[in-house]
Amino acid sequence: MAKHAALLLALAAFTAPAQSPKPSPTFDVAAIHETDASAPRTQCYMRGQAGGQTYTGRCIALSLIIKRAYRIVDSQLSGGPAWLNATLFDFEAKTGGPTTRADVEPLFQSFLADRFNLKMHIEQRTMQALVLTVDGAGNKMTPNITDYEWEIPVQGVPGSIPKLKGIRCPMSYLSWYIGQMQNRPVVDRTGLKGFWDFTLEFVPDGMPERKGPDGAALPPLDGPDIYTALREQLGLKMQAQKTSVDVYIVDHVEKPAAN
């Protein structure tokens, strides 16, 4: 079987014309402008509609768009002008057809290069990070082999303590999601390919004191921290250590021209 497959690949390479790499997806229309200074800051968001043809943002800093486009956290973004964090933008971007979750990052990377003339380079820096591996007891997540590619990979679920539901979630996305919560880079060294379903319940670090309707203090939430929850519920181990991490250095950026 393996020899037969290798022969087919060799024949295909020999007879088929060379194919160019698939071009990065781009938005057909992308309107962006600075947020009205009088607009309330209580309805800020960045999201895509199901099917992935329309993406909108309200009162979003450019630094946040960059971190989403490259799946990085604060400590992995360096340089750039002060307005990178201070100036807020509204945007609406549309594609000519459906996209998948795998297209989101390339779409926004092209958007940043086109509308902000963003140029960056990557440096390897040693810093405190979180390293994710498979625990000795083994992976406890469920493989997901479905083809639907627009479900949000990690979703919040109501419960007595914070609960996350993973749906067709790759380890790269879970690592980035945890990194956002912990505000530290999470390096994926699980070696787990493909997509996974799971439920994760834990009490986040530094939760504020809970109070009842009368203002009286309530007992702290009872549940595992994220390190224990990952090990016991997902079969993953997360450890803090100094390691080499990609840091994105802003070399050039411009405010977008008016639409």
C-alpha positions in Angstrom: 0.0 0.0 0.0 2.7 2.5 1.0 4.8 1.7 -2.2 1.7 2.1 -4.3 0.9 5.5 -2.8 4.5 6.6 -3.2 4.4 5.6 -6.9 1.2 7.5 -7.5 2.8 10.6 -5.9 5.9 10.2 -8.0 3.9 9.9 -11.2 1.7 12.9 -10.3 4.8 15.0 -9.7 6.3 13.8 -13.0 3.3 14.3 -15.2 1.4 17.3 -13.6 2.5 20.8 -14.3 4.1 22.8 -11.4 1.4 24.6 -9.4 1.9 28.0 -7.8 1.3 28.3 -4.1 -2.3 29.1 -3.1 -2.5 32.9 -2.8 -3.4 34.3 0.6 -7.1 35.2 0.9 -8.0 38.9 0.9 -11.1 41.0 1.6 -12.9 42.2 -1.5 -14.2 45.3 0.4 -12.7 46.6 3.6 -13.9 49.9 5.1 -12.2 51.3 8.2 -12.2 54.6 10.1 -11.3 56.0 13.5 -14.1 55.5 16.1 -16.2 58.5 16.8 -14.8 60.1 20.0 -18.3 60.6 21.3 -19.3 56.9 20.8 -19.7 54.8 23.9 -17.0 52.3 24.7 -19.3 49.7 26.2 -20.0 47.9 22.8 -16.5 47.2 21.6 -16.0 43.9 19.7 -14.4 42.1 16.8 -16.3 39.2 15.2 -17.1 37.4 12.0 -20.6 36.3 10.9 -21.3 32.6 10.4 -20.0 31.5 7.0 -17.1 33.9 7.2 -18.0 36.4 4.5 -18.4 39.5 6.8 -16.2 40.7 9.6 -16.9 43.7 11.8 -15.1 45.6 14.6 -16.1 48.4 16.8 -13.8 50.6 18.9 -10.8 48.2 18.4 -7.2 49.2 18.9 -4.9 48.3 16.0 -2.6 46.4 18.5 -5.6 44.1 19.2 -6.2 43.4 15.5 -2.5 42.6 15.1 -2.5 40.2 18.1 -5.6 38.4 16.7 -4.2 38.2 13.1 -0.9 36.6 14.3 -2.3 34.8 17.4 0.1 36.5 19.8 -0.1 38.1 23.2 1.1 41.5 24.6 4.6 40.4 25.3 5.0 39.2 21.7 4.3 42.6 20.1 7.0 45.2 20.2 7.6 48.7 18.7 5.3 51.0 16.8 3.8 54.4 17.6 1.7 55.1 20.7 -1.5 55.3 18.7 -1.2 51.5 18.1 -2.9 51.1 21.4 -4.5 54.5 21.9 -6.4 55.1 18.7 -9.6 53.0 18.2 -11.1 51.9 14.9 -14.4 50.7 13.4 -14.2 48.4 10.4 -16.3 46.2 8.2 -14.7 43.8 5.8 -16.3 41.4 3.3 -15.0 38.5 1.1 -16.4 37.4 -2.2 -17.4 34.0 -0.8 -17.5 31.8 2.3 -14.3 31.4 4.3 -13.1 29.0 7.0 -11.5 29.5 10.4 -8.2 28.7 8.8 -8.6 31.8 6.6 -9.2 34.3 9.4 -5.5 35.0 10.2 -4.4 35.3 6.6 -7.3 37.6 5.8 -6.5 40.0 8.6 -2.7 39.8 7.9 -3.5 41.0 4.3 -5.9 43.6 5.6 -3.2 45.0 8.0 -0.6 45.1 5.2 -3.0 46.7 2.7 -4.8 49.3 4.9 -2.2 50.1 7.5 0.9 49.4 5.4 2.1 47.3 8.3 5.5 45.8 8.1 7.0 43.6 10.8 9.9 41.2 11.4 10.2 38.3 13.8 12.8 37.9 16.5 13.4 35.0 18.8 13.5 36.1 22.4 13.9 34.1 25.6 11.1 35.0 28.0 8.8 33.5 30.7 6.1 31.5 28.9 3.8 28.6 29.5 4.6 25.3 27.7 1.8 22.9 26.9 2.5 19.2 26.6 0.5 15.9 27.0 0.4 14.7 30.6 1.7 11.3 31.5 -1.8 9.9 31.8 -2.5 10.7 28.2 -4.8 12.9 26.1 -8.4 12.9 27.4 -9.9 15.0 24.6 -12.2 13.6 21.8 -11.1 13.8 18.2 -13.4 15.7 15.9 -13.2 14.7 12.2 -16.2 16.7 11.0 -15.8 19.0 8.0 -17.7 22.1 9.3 -15.1 24.8 9.6 -16.9 27.8 11.0 -17.8 26.9 14.6 -15.9 29.1 17.1 -13.2 26.6 18.5 -13.5 27.7 22.2 -16.9 29.0 23.6 -18.0 30.0 27.0 -20.7 27.9 28.7 -22.8 29.2 31.6 -22.2 27.3 34.9 -21.4 27.7 38.6 -17.8 28.1 37.7 -16.3 29.3 34.4 -16.6 26.6 31.7 -15.1 26.5 28.3 -16.3 24.2 25.5 -13.9 23.2 22.7 -15.4 22.4 19.4 -13.2 21.2 16.6 -10.4 23.0 18.3 -6.7 22.7 17.2 -4.0 22.8 19.8 -2.6 26.0 18.2 -5.9 27.8 18.9 -6.2 26.4 22.5 -2.7 27.6 23.2 -3.5 31.1 21.9 -6.7 31.2 23.8 -5.0 30.3 27.1 -2.3 32.8 26.4 -4.9 35.5 26.1 -6.4 34.6 29.5 -3.0 34.3 31.2 -1.4 37.2 29.1 1.7 35.0 28.5 2.8 33.2 25.4 1.7 29.5 25.5 4.0 27.3 23.4 2.3 24.2 22.0 4.5 21.1 22.4 1.7 18.6 22.6 2.4 17.1 19.2 -1.3 16.6 18.8 -2.5 17.2 15.3 -6.0 17.6 14.0 -9.1 18.9 15.9 -10.5 18.2 19.4 -13.6 18.5 21.4 -13.5 19.0 25.2 -15.0 20.7 28.2 -12.8 22.7 30.6 -14.0 24.0 34.0 -11.7 26.0 36.3 -11.5 29.0 38.6 -9.4 31.7 36.9 -6.5 33.3 38.8 -7.2 36.7 40.4 -11.0 36.5 40.3 -12.5 39.5 42.2 -14.3 39.0 45.4 -17.9 37.9 44.9 -20.7 39.8 46.5 -24.4 39.0 46.9 -27.4 41.2 46.1 -27.1 42.8 49.6 -23.4 43.6 49.1 -22.3 40.9 51.5 -19.2 38.9 50.6 -19.8 35.4 49.1 -17.5 32.4 49.5 -14.9 32.1 46.9 -15.7 29.8 44.0 -14.8 26.2 44.6 -13.0 24.5 41.7 -9.6 23.7 40.2 -7.1 26.2 38.8 -6.4 26.1 35.1 -3.3 24.0 35.5 -5.1 21.3 37.5 -8.2 21.4 35.1 -6.0 21.0 32.0 -4.3 17.9 33.5 -7.4 16.3 35.0 -10.0 17.1 32.3 -8.0 17.3 29.1 -4.9 15.2 29.9 -2.6 18.2 29.2 0.2 19.6 31.3 1.1 23.3 31.4 4.3 24.5 33.0 5.8 27.9 33.4 9.4 28.1 32.1 11.7 30.4 30.2 11.9 29.4 26.5 12.4 30.9 23.1 9.3 32.7 21.8 8.5 34.6 18.5 8.3 38.3 19.0 6.8 40.5 16.3 8.6 43.8 15.9 6.7 46.7 14.2 9.0 48.3 11.6 6.4 50.5 9.9 2.7 51.3 10.2 0.5 54.1 9.0 -3.0 55.2 9.8 -5.4 54.2 7.1 -6.6 56.6 4.5 -10.2 57.8 4.8 -12.8 55.5 3.0 
